[in-house]
Amino acid sequence: MKVNQPIKIMPCLDMQNGRVVKGVHFVDIRDAGDPVECAKAYCAAGADELALLDITATVEGRGTLLEIVRNVAGATTVPFSVGGGISDTASASAVLEAGADRVSTSSAAFRKPELIEEIIQEFGPDKLTVAVDVDRNPALPSGYEVYIDGGRTATGCDAVEWGRRIDGYGVQVILPTSKAGDGAKTGYDLPLIKALAENTSAAIVASGGAGELHHFLEAVEAGATILLAASVFHFNMIGIPDLKQYLAANGVKVQ
């Protein structure tokens, strides 16, 4: 780990049609509850941050559902970031004004990297996370390729190289999600986390694949400082207090 700060646990609320949903490998979506009720429950359970992701906003060519952001903001006691449909400073501003603490952008940032600079300049570096969806591609130097449009479109761009570029803009948090691991509960993509942690100065969010307690510990050991998960929390497979206890017992500093 780069800094001796407590690891943060971040449940992720993937949103579709106003409901929390969860898929496997970005498909096979199923319902996981009401966003406000989920947010309240996670705050009560000891989550350190929340992520809210409108998973079809970009593909449907629309902005984030602001009413849901406002409702979740009214119910949460921890910082939360919102992604999906953040395509310019106006959409970022609307989400922040609706109560989000941070915005997350992926496809728009890739298509128009100057957006990263614009958001940082307008709102400050602590208000932006850049998310990167990736899949394995042995033909690229790092073995990982950037995907956009909710994991639907291959870009031909090396994921670690893109991570370096993001880092160069002053982004403080990078959130890589491995398509291979998403929802599979087989563990985070550790080489990806390690490569980004070693090649950037940003905090790396482990995302995609957590299924057991030891997966979270492995992610910390690979260099992640924020641990994001969805299915294991939504469907009560792992409790946040149990996870924190496990990490602390294994020498990890937790909030």
N, C-alpha and C positions, 0 to 999 in steps of 0.2 A: 504493500500500500504506500501511496505517496505521502499521505499525511496521517498523523496519529490522531485522527478524529473518530468519533463513534460511527460505526456502520449504520446506515439508515434502511429501514424496511418500508417498501413502497408497494402496496396493493395497486393493481391497475384495473380500472373500470373501462373495459372496451364497450363503447356505446353503439347501438344500432336501433333506429326507430324509437328512441327514447328509453330503451331498456339496456341493462348490462347484459352482455353476451360473451361467450367464449368459444373459440374455434380451435382446430388443430391444423397446423401448417397453413394458417391464414384462411382455412375453409372449414366446412362442417360446423357451422355456427349453431350454438344452442343458448337458450335463455338462462340468465343467472341472477335475475332480480331487478328491483327498483334502484336507480342510482343513489337517491337520497338515503334510503334505508341502508344500502350497502356502505355508503360513506360514513353514516352515523355509527354503524357497527364496527367498522375498522378503526375509527377514532377511539371508540370505547375499548377496543382490544389492544391499543398501544401502537398503531401504525405511526410512523414518523413523518411520512408524506403520502400523498395520494396522486395517482395519475389518472386522468380522464381522457380517453381517446375516442373521438368520433370516427369510427373506422371506415365509414363510407362517404364522408364529406368530400374528400379529394376526388374520388372516382365519380361522385354524383355532381361535381362541379359547384358545390355550395359551401357556405360558411358553416362554422360550428353552431350547434343549437344553443343559443345564448340563454334561453330560459332554463335549460338544464344546468348550465354553468352557474346561474344565479341561485337556483335552488340548492345545488350542492355547496356553494359558497356559504349559504346561510346555515348549513347543517354541519360543516366541518370545523374542527378545532386545530387542524394541522395544515401546513402549506400544501397546495395542490397545483399541479401543472395540467394544462389542457392542450391537446393536439388534435389535428384533423381539420383541414380547411383553412389553416393559417397560411394565406398566400401573399399577404402584403402587410404594411404597417397598420393599415386601417382595421383589418381583421384581427391583428394582434391587439390593437388598442381596445377594440370592442370586447374581446375576451377578458383582458385585464380589468377593464372597467366593470365587467359583469361579476368580478370577484376572484378570478384566478390569480395565483401568485406568480405564475410563470407560464409561458407558452412554449409549445413544442412544434417544430416544423421539420418535415422530411423531404417530400417530393418537391415542394416549392423552393426549398433551399437548394436542392440539387439543381433544379432547372435554372434558378436565378440566384447564384451565390451572393450577389450584392444585397439580397434580402437580409442575409445574416448580419452584414454590416449595418444596414438600415435599422433593424430592430435593436441591435446593441446601442447604436448611436441615440436612438429615440428613447429607449426605456432602460438601458443599462444592461451590462453583461449578466447580472443575476436574474434577469427576466426571461432568459432564453435557454431552451434545451434543443439540440439538434439530434433528431432521431435518424438512424440509418438501418434500413432493412437490408439484410444480406443473405446470399446463398453461396454455397461452396462452388468454386470454379477453379480447378487445378491449373488452368491455362494462365491465370493471373499471378503476379509476383507473390501476393500474400495468400493466394488460394481462396480468396473471398471476393465476390462481386456485389456491387451496390444494386439494389432493386428499388423501384419507386412505384407509385400508384397502388399502395397497399400490398406490395410484394408481387404485383402482377407483371411489371415491366422491367426486363433486364437492361442495364445501362452500358455494360462493357467496362465500367470504371472499377478500379481496384479499391476495395473498402478501406484498407489501411492508408492508402494514398489520400483518399477523400477525408479520412479522419485527420490526417496531418493538415490538410487545407482548412478544415473546420477549426481546428486548434489554432491555426495561424490568425484567424479572425478574432480570437479572444474568447471563444465560447468556453464556458466553465463546466458544462455538463454534456456528455455525448451518450446517447442511448442506442446501442446497437441491438437489433433483434435478429437472431439467426432463424431463417425460414425452416431449416432442417429441424431445429429444436422446438419451435413454437407449439405450445400446447401438448407436446409429446411426453412430457414428464420423465424424460430420459437424462436430464441434466443440462446445464447451460453449455454453450459452445465455448469451452475454456480457452482454446488457442486464439479465438477471436478476441475475447476479453483481454488476454495477456498481450496480444499484439497491439491493441489500441492503447492499453495502459502504458506500455513501454514506449510508444511512439507519439504520445500526446501528453500535455500537462493537465488535461481536463479530468474531472471526476467521471468514471465510467459506470454506467448503470448496467447491471447484469439483467438480461431480459430474454425470455423464451426458453422453456424447458425444465423449470424446477418441478421436481416430483417428490423428492425426499429431503430430509433435513441436511444430509451430508452434501447435497448439491449446492446449497447456499454457502456452506463453509468452503467448498472447492472454488466457488466464484470469488470469494474474498481472497483466497490464497492466489488466485490468478490476477488479482489487481482491482476488482470491483469494489466500490465504496458505497454504492446504493444497490439494494437487492430488490428487484421488481418481480412480482409473480401475480398470477390471476387465478387459474383453475384451483390450485391447492388451497387458496384462501376462500374463494367463492363457494367451493363444495365441501368445506370443513375437513379437508384432509390434513391440513397442518394449521395449528393455531399460532397467531403472532406471539403470544406470551411464551409458548413452548419453543418456538424458533429462537427467540431472544435468549431464553435460558440455555438452549443447546449451544448457541454461538458463544455466549459468555463462558460456559463450561469448557469450551475449546479455545479459550484465550483471546476471543474477539471482543473488542470494546463495543458495547451497544448503548443506545440512548437510554 
